[in-house]
Amino acid sequence: MKRRDFSTLLATTPVLAASGTALAQGGPVEGRQYLTLGQPLPTTPGKVEVIEFFWYGCPHCYAFEPAIEAWARQLPPDVAFRKVHVAFRANVKIHQRMFYALEAMGKEAQARPAIFNAMHQQGQALDDPKSQAKFLSSLGIDPAKYQEAYNSFGVVTKCSQAEKLSEAYRIDGVPSIGVGGRFLTSPSQAAAGQRMTEIELGQKALQVTDFLIQRARAKA
């Protein structure tokens, strides 16, 4: 979803400077199906970092979740995958705090399916800490410990780091996938203008991501 107009529920393509140079025939095309950052970001030596930038409330992130989670379970040892929750506006920042509070508690992966379901199937906003704590208590997560994590300095710091990383990748919509501190794609961008279902968009994005992992390895 676009930063500038979340309410329209439209897919988005992040905007970055790109050369538009075609690579190997038949492969993804730079500037069309993926973009290259003007300035590479620091990464862990010997690892290709893949980041999914997402928002709990984004319907496209919800649709993409099964595909990217299945893909992530089969990654080779040299690929490190993680999620980064964006903070495009006030209520999204509150969802971001929930993500990092749960992550600090070691409960995020466990709670994520229920959070997605609550927001996209049950219509729960979960956009204030009290409603979050009440909902999470139904999942067996201690509300007092959750509130403590939510208000902790560590979680505030994680949120700040996530916002800086989103800015460094120049994320303008979600879901987006950063690869190796150099490349960026998304389901809508990977489709390159083709009309596809949400499932097809997700699979196309992961195909482009696999290609970009190979490119990142070559540049390591």
C-alpha positions as CSV (number, residue, x, y, z in Angstrom):
1,M,0.0,0.0,0.0
2,K,1.1,3.5,-0.7
3,R,2.4,5.8,2.0
4,R,0.5,8.7,0.6
5,D,-2.9,7.0,0.3
6,F,-3.4,4.0,2.4
7,S,-7.2,4.3,2.3
8,T,-7.4,3.4,-1.4
9,L,-6.1,-0.2,-0.8
10,L,-4.1,-0.1,-4.0
11,A,-0.9,-2.0,-4.8
12,T,2.2,0.2,-5.0
13,T,5.5,0.4,-6.7
14,P,8.3,2.2,-4.7
15,V,10.1,4.9,-6.5
16,L,13.9,5.0,-6.7
17,A,16.5,6.2,-9.2
18,A,17.4,3.3,-11.6
19,S,19.3,2.9,-14.7
20,G,16.8,0.7,-16.6
21,T,19.5,-1.5,-17.9
22,A,18.3,-4.9,-19.1
23,L,20.2,-7.9,-17.7
24,A,20.3,-11.4,-19.0
25,Q,17.7,-12.1,-21.7
26,G,14.6,-13.4,-20.1
27,G,15.6,-12.3,-16.6
28,P,14.2,-9.5,-14.5
29,V,14.9,-6.0,-15.9
30,E,16.5,-3.3,-13.8
31,G,14.2,-0.3,-13.5
32,R,11.2,-2.3,-14.4
33,Q,10.9,-5.3,-12.1
34,Y,13.5,-4.2,-9.6
35,L,15.4,-1.1,-8.6
36,T,19.0,-0.6,-7.5
37,L,19.8,1.8,-4.7
38,G,22.1,4.6,-5.6
39,Q,24.1,4.0,-2.4
40,P,24.5,0.4,-1.1
41,L,23.7,-0.1,2.5
42,P,25.9,-1.9,5.1
43,T,25.3,-5.6,5.4
44,T,26.7,-8.5,7.4
45,P,29.7,-10.0,5.6
46,G,29.1,-13.5,4.3
47,K,25.3,-13.0,4.4
48,V,22.7,-11.8,1.9
49,E,20.1,-10.0,3.9
50,V,16.5,-10.1,2.6
51,I,14.1,-7.7,4.3
52,E,10.3,-7.7,3.8
53,F,9.0,-4.2,4.6
54,F,5.3,-4.7,5.7
55,W,2.4,-3.4,7.7
56,Y,0.0,-5.6,9.7
57,G,-2.9,-3.6,8.3
58,C,-2.0,-3.9,4.6
59,P,-4.2,-6.3,2.7
60,H,-1.5,-7.0,0.2
61,C,0.9,-7.9,3.0
62,Y,-1.8,-10.2,4.4
63,A,-2.2,-11.9,1.0
64,F,1.6,-12.2,0.5
65,E,2.2,-13.7,4.0
66,P,1.7,-17.4,3.2
67,A,4.0,-17.3,0.1
68,I,6.9,-15.4,1.7
69,E,6.8,-17.4,4.9
70,A,6.9,-20.7,2.9
71,W,9.7,-19.3,0.8
72,A,11.7,-18.1,3.9
73,R,11.6,-21.6,5.5
74,Q,13.6,-23.0,2.5
75,L,16.4,-20.4,2.3
76,P,20.1,-21.5,2.2
77,P,22.3,-20.7,5.2
78,D,23.9,-17.6,3.6
79,V,20.6,-15.8,3.2
80,A,19.2,-14.0,6.3
81,F,15.5,-13.1,6.2
82,R,13.7,-10.7,8.5
83,K,10.6,-8.5,8.5
84,V,10.6,-4.7,9.2
85,H,7.4,-3.0,10.1
86,V,6.9,0.4,8.5
87,A,5.5,3.5,10.2
88,F,3.8,5.6,7.5
89,R,1.3,7.3,9.8
90,A,0.1,7.5,13.4
91,N,-1.9,4.3,13.7
92,V,0.7,2.4,11.7
93,K,3.3,3.6,14.2
94,I,1.2,2.0,16.9
95,H,1.1,-1.3,14.9
96,Q,4.9,-1.0,14.5
97,R,5.3,-0.7,18.3
98,M,3.2,-3.9,18.6
99,F,5.4,-5.7,16.2
100,Y,8.6,-4.8,18.0
101,A,7.1,-5.4,21.5
102,L,6.1,-8.9,20.5
103,E,9.4,-9.5,18.8
104,A,11.2,-8.4,22.1
105,M,9.0,-10.9,23.9
106,G,9.8,-13.7,21.4
107,K,6.1,-13.9,20.6
108,E,5.8,-12.1,17.2
109,A,5.9,-15.1,14.9
110,Q,3.4,-16.9,17.1
111,A,1.0,-14.0,17.2
112,R,1.2,-12.7,13.6
113,P,-1.3,-15.1,12.0
114,A,-3.9,-14.1,14.6
115,I,-3.1,-10.4,14.3
116,F,-3.5,-10.6,10.5
117,N,-6.8,-12.5,10.9
118,A,-8.2,-10.1,13.5
119,M,-7.4,-7.1,11.3
120,H,-8.4,-8.5,7.9
121,Q,-11.1,-11.0,8.7
122,Q,-12.7,-9.6,11.9
123,G,-12.3,-5.9,11.3
124,Q,-10.3,-5.2,14.5
125,A,-8.2,-2.0,14.3
126,L,-5.8,-2.9,17.1
127,D,-4.6,0.7,16.9
128,D,-4.1,1.5,20.6
129,P,-2.0,-0.4,23.2
130,K,-5.0,-1.3,25.5
131,S,-7.0,-3.0,22.7
132,Q,-3.8,-4.7,21.6
133,A,-3.0,-6.0,25.1
134,K,-6.6,-7.3,25.5
135,F,-6.5,-9.1,22.2
136,L,-3.1,-10.6,22.8
137,S,-4.2,-11.8,26.2
138,S,-6.6,-14.1,24.3
139,L,-3.5,-15.6,22.7
140,G,-1.9,-16.3,26.1
141,I,0.4,-13.3,26.1
142,D,0.6,-11.6,29.5
143,P,-0.9,-8.1,29.1
144,A,1.3,-6.5,31.8
145,K,4.4,-7.9,30.2
146,Y,3.2,-6.7,26.8
147,Q,2.6,-3.2,28.1
148,E,6.1,-3.2,29.7
149,A,7.7,-4.3,26.4
150,Y,5.6,-1.8,24.4
151,N,6.8,1.1,26.5
152,S,10.4,-0.1,26.8
153,F,13.4,1.9,25.5
154,G,14.5,-1.1,23.5
155,V,11.3,-1.2,21.5
156,V,11.4,2.6,20.9
157,T,15.0,2.2,19.6
158,K,13.9,-0.7,17.3
159,C,11.1,1.4,15.9
160,S,13.6,4.3,15.2
161,Q,16.0,1.9,13.5
162,A,13.2,0.5,11.4
163,E,12.1,4.0,10.2
164,K,15.7,4.8,9.3
165,L,16.1,1.6,7.4
166,S,12.8,2.3,5.5
167,E,14.1,5.7,4.6
168,A,17.4,4.3,3.5
169,Y,15.7,1.9,1.2
170,R,13.3,4.8,0.3
171,I,10.3,2.6,0.9
172,D,7.1,4.2,-0.4
173,G,4.7,1.2,-0.2
174,V,4.3,-2.3,1.2
175,P,5.0,-5.1,0.8
176,S,8.4,-4.3,-0.5
177,I,11.5,-6.6,-0.5
178,G,15.1,-5.3,0.0
179,V,17.9,-7.5,-1.0
180,G,21.6,-7.3,0.0
181,G,21.4,-3.6,0.8
182,R,21.4,-3.0,-2.9
183,F,18.1,-3.9,-4.6
184,L,14.4,-3.4,-4.1
185,T,11.3,-5.1,-5.6
186,S,7.7,-5.7,-4.7
187,P,4.9,-7.9,-5.9
188,S,3.4,-5.1,-8.0
189,Q,6.7,-4.0,-9.4
190,A,7.8,-7.6,-10.2
191,A,4.7,-8.0,-12.3
192,A,5.9,-5.2,-14.6
193,G,2.4,-4.1,-15.4
194,Q,0.9,-7.5,-16.0
195,R,-2.5,-8.2,-14.6
196,M,-2.1,-10.9,-12.0
197,T,-3.9,-12.3,-8.9
198,E,-2.5,-11.6,-5.5
199,I,-1.1,-15.2,-5.4
200,E,0.6,-14.7,-8.8
201,L,2.0,-11.3,-7.8
202,G,3.6,-12.9,-4.7
203,Q,5.2,-15.7,-6.6
204,K,6.5,-13.3,-9.2
205,A,8.1,-11.1,-6.5
206,L,9.8,-14.1,-4.9
207,Q,11.2,-15.2,-8.3
208,V,12.7,-11.7,-8.7
209,T,14.0,-11.9,-5.2
210,D,15.7,-15.2,-5.9
211,F,17.3,-13.5,-8.9
212,L,18.5,-10.5,-6.8
213,I,20.0,-12.8,-4.2
214,Q,22.2,-14.3,-6.9
215,R,23.1,-10.8,-8.0
216,A,24.0,-9.8,-4.4
217,R,26.1,-12.9,-4.0
218,A,28.0,-11.9,-7.2
219,K,28.8,-8.5,-5.8
220,A,29.8,-9.7,-2.3
